[in-house]
Amino acid sequence: MTFWSRIRSWLDAILRRSRLESEMDAELRFHLEAYAEDLVRGGVPRQEAMRRARIEFGGIERVKEESRDARGTQLLEQLWQDVRHSMRMLRKSPGFTAAAILTLALGIGANTAVFSALNTLLLRPLPVKNAERLTFIVSLREGFDPFGTSLLEYTAYQERSHLFAGWGLAADRSFNLIQQGEPERVQGAAILPDYLSTLGVQPVLGRSFTPEENNPGGPAVALMGYGLWKRRFGSDPHVVGRSLNLDGRNTTVIGILPPTFDLPDAAEIWIPLQTSLDGLPLAERAKHAYEMVARLKPNATLQQGDADLKGIARELEQEFPQLRKGWGVKLISLRQQLLGDLAGQVKTALFALVAAVGFLLFICCANVASLLLARGVSREREIALRQALGADWSRLVRQLLTESLLLALLGGFAGLLLAYAIVPVLSVLNPIETVALADVLRNIRIDGHVLWFVVCVTLVTAVICALTPVVKAAGSSDVAPLMKEGGQRGSTGTGGRRWLATLVVAEIAIAMPLLAGSGLMIQSFRRLQRIDLGFRPENLLTMHLDLSAIKYREFQQRISFVERVVERVKNLPGVVSAGTTTNLPLTLSISYDAVFTVEGHPPVNPSDVPITAHRQISREYLQTLGVTLVQGRLLNQQDRAKSLPVVVISEELARQGWPGEDPIGKRVKGLVAGRTMPWLTVVGVVKDIKEDRFNFRINRPAWYLPYEQSENTQPLDLVVKAKGDPSSLTAAIVDAVRSVDRDQPVSNVTTMKDHVAGVLITDRFSAVLMGTLAALGLTLAIIGVYGVMAYSVSRQTGEMGLRVALGASPSDILKMAMGRGARLVAIGLSVGLVGALMLTRFLSGSLYGMNAHDPLTFGVVCLILAAVALVACYIPARRAMLVDPMVALRYE
Amino acid sequence: MDKQMDLLQGTLDMLILKAVSLGPLHGYGVLLRIQQISKDRLEIQQGSLYPALYRLEHQGWIASEWGESENKRKAKYYRLTAAGKRRLQTESEKWNRMADLIEGILGTTAEEV
């Protein structure tokens, strides 16, 4: 009761100040008038009565002041006083204020920018229900090589695991959508109806699939994405129920899915899978061609689900040894999959960045603290005096806190402005290789969460900055020596000196892991960039051609399409050569592999399943790509549909298949359960080509088969080598393709250079950012060290002068001043080194070809830091050495 | 009579609580009632009444409400809250104990020591 009334009156005081004021006026006026009336009744003349009432009442203003205090508004009044006082102090030293605000703005701005990336990638809600319970299932070959899921796994997991509340299955498809002329290639998916219900997605218009529609031979129906509906149909609600030409088949649109939803893999059209899961041959059911999602039950964790599925995968391995040998499984969160982060590297990179900006902020705080300290010392006497005169200790602390809070708020505001400038740059640097939900996950911006973050960081910053002067003030509670000090410049007391030393050590110790971490990441990125791709991406243009399954029913039709397209494109002016493949190197979408067996060399370990990247190529493809032939020949005119089946292999395949032997003329073949595959004769060996994006860091076997020698329905990628800038040829090439088939959609037109650059996007993002942050951190730390050293030397001018007067040589003085600095630098370095060694371990997963404790990186970082820090000590020490003893002493 | 604030500080609060315990009063009424019960032997600086009233209200011992005075004017009336009642009780007991004690001390003669 008492407590609440106090709170209420406090709130009243804050919120209804003016009302309370007028009420108080009215109350006091009533008192005066009532008293005056009584006096009049007692015979005093009216005018005289009012005057006497006032006199006897006492000073009205003083009464009001005391009344306000009694009501508990005191705290606010004092706060306002403190704020005004602080603002006066800040205005009085504009240089200090600007330096402090800029430093804080840098620290807070960098933190805000990185947090907004983190917020976008890891925290922002996705257009699915309860995204944090949704998981994605990755099939793993040999424990590391990620694949899609198979129907076999889908049924087994669904039947045997009880930790999941729902399952969903989808397969990537793409469709030729012909709508009023222009054909368009539309990305889509074939799904089981429970895919959408598991994700918790419902059509905004129309309805979802019924189970009957999913039966084999069911009706041709489709759901349409919001974006496609808006773009191609002007958001016409009558599209629902209308028929579309999808791959030449009339398909009825039954619903529109909500905006931004495009799972899996940027789909815009969804059709029912219409496959009988049990009726298919076993080999078909074992194909890893699906994307599987599952919703964890509320009490189940990701780890439990992962362990459960791993157990079931082991059972499958025993039940179907010929199909499942070497196959495992991994459960990751759906969000992680959407970030294209199967190995968890994006998370590592982001947290490295968060740590880096955190360290940067600490350095900024240390700098501001040292600025406050340096300035605070001149106020030491003021504070000590105020304490001696009975100022409340908590009031003094509040005053100092107000000052640094004010600085932090200004810094935070400037930092927010800075972040508004940095965030678009981050967005352009594009940290992730996402396919689906690009609108959500690529749109790095400052939203409400980020603003809250800024507020929190600002407050924390204020407290950290205030800590130093507060502790300092606490230490100087003994007034006597301060009061006795005659001049302005006494030497700093031991307490102060210890604080200065702590700041120097802290700045260096914090800068060390920041520099080491970014050094490692930059090194790793440079090594990744120098990886031999095995081909020359210069002047290459690529585009994706997906042939309609209905129009190109016969394989012969596909062969002649390829031949005619290559022929026409090759003869365009400005084109050097052209070729097609079934998968570009380093593609993000499904990449085809084959299990292979070598004639006369069955795998030593029967559980090994040798797998190679599988590419079917037109004759001049490898020449166009610019590969290096090591042995034998590339494909040529002799390799026809009916001639001897041949293959060109990569060095890695040669190494695995025929260690220490000449592979030319040897035979190898693919293994497909239930089918007899022909033996392929090796005619050439090429240097390893980086085909596999997800295993970019290692070499995997690859083989290249003549397109016409084995029948397939895979989409094609056209690769064209130009004499100059390849993108200028785009229109001519698309025309050439359309002259072969005017309905043929062309998609994903890009230069090979851009395509390759996309592979290292995460690494580049981290390297660039970490490098920038480290450079900033180093600069700030050194400015801080310099500032503190210069300050402490200048405080000792008198002492130095005295020593010189007593016969110390300038070099003695230099040694003395340097010695102190060097000792602090050494302590800072060793503390920082220990910290860095402990912290960089967390990076080891994302470093390529180097140890997280790489001695060279650590050595170089130590040297740089030590050298720069010593220079920062030397400059003020030298100034001390040159001091004229007479001037120094007189100054005192 | 001594009007020193420090001396009156605790006492004034107690007197106000006592005054409003006899029925709701406006500020001027509190003054009149105290003078009335003390039979005008106690003089109170009028202005000092209000900070005390606000303090007591802030502490939750009295509550206020706007009402109409005897001569049909708007006035702020104070009444005792439940917490205020308890407070008045403990204060009076404390005061009585203290008064007995002081009286006992002052009444001590040389022989009794």
Interface residues (C-beta under 8 A of the other chain):
Chain A: M1 T2 F3 W4 S5 R6 S9 E23 M24 A26 E27 L28 F30 H31 E33 A34 Y35 E37 E56 F57 G58 G59 I60 R62 V63 E66 S67 D69 A70 R71 G72
Chain B: H26 G27 Y28 L31 Q45 Q46 G47 S48 Y50 P51 A52 Y54 R55 E57 H58 Q59 G60 W61 A63 S69 N71 R73 K74 A75 K76 T81 A82 A83
